[in-house]
Amino acid sequence: MTETQFTPRVFSGIQPSGNLHLGNYLGALKRFVDMQGPEFQTVYCMVDLHAITVWQDPDRLREKTREVCAGFIAAGLNPEKSILFNQSQVPEHTQLAWIFNCIARIGWMQRMTQFKDKAGKNAQNASLGLFAYPALMAADILVYHATHVPVGEDQKQHLELTRDIAIKFNHDYGVDFFPVTEPVIGGPAPRVMNLRDGSRKMSSSDPSDMTRINMTDDADAIAKKIRKAKTDPDALPSEVDGLEDRPEARNLVNIYAALSDQTAAQVLAEVGGKQFGEFKPMLAELAVSKLSPISSEMARLMGEEAEIDQILARGAERARAIAAPILQQTYEIVGMVGAGRS
Ligand code: TYM
């Protein structure tokens, strides 16, 4: 019943709650594409059940779920090679999440910085779902026995909690059943910052659209946002050390590096000494050349709603084929009568 060998399997998810932006792309999506290949089975999810932990308009949620799916495909995920689906079509996620609600401790949840940030001052009025969110996230990952989870840096604490849940479950039931998942946080831009304030991360919830580059922005919008991005008056340094205490400069260099598949050091070797007046147009040109093909393909796919829905339904079927037996084995371990009959 217990497994000790785990298939190398990647799982990750994106909330369909706002615009897909450059942070999602460089911290997550581009890296999802890089991991698609013979080394791993890749499973990627639009986490609609996570999105409703804060209020979502139903029609907009449907539209954004399809838009994220279009973004996945436009960025290079192949629905034959990767399993693409929306979370609510695979009920095993929430079934395992309940078990994990009984494993995770309230004290662990109270330490989650994202809950504190999102709940804000009025935490008593936040939904119970927002508080329990990291247990559902652990279930998303572990219901596939995923071994690798590519995410941006802001998800690190949630992945540590996923490891804690796996370890405590295995310990409490005396099994070696859930893998202790590897977070895959990396690349030159694991935390893309707000274009107007280098101390805050780029986010779809910021009220100002000028703080982020959306994956649906056209070339003019991208160029304008980069031109207006906050910088400092100094020239770019030739080495990475010179970016210390220059968060806005570091952010633009990291974005350039991630878009051009280089390290920040390689970029600075090329552009060190240049003023922003010269560097920003280079960055804008690079960003437009990498992002425009994605946004036009996204727009085309958004016109193919039936095709998107079919991809999600087929992906959900394939996902369930992996998740259902793992959930059944979990039920058996936990002592649920009737587990393993279906
Ligand atoms: P979400 O929807 O906020 O973000 C999706 C992915 O994009 C990354 N990301 C960023 N990376 C770099 N710079 C930024 N400014 C930036 N903003 C967002 C996130 O780190 C993430 O990888 N809880 C998750 C979704 C989730 C999930 C999962 C992820 C649910 N279940 C299981 C992995 C595995 C979230 O809210 O991501």
Residues whose N, C-alpha, C, O or C-beta is under 5 A from the ligand:
A	BS01	TYM	F11 S12 G13 I14 Q15 G23 N24 G27 A28 V47 H50 M137 D140 I141 P150 V151 G152 E153 D154 Q155 A189 P190 R191 V192 K201 M202
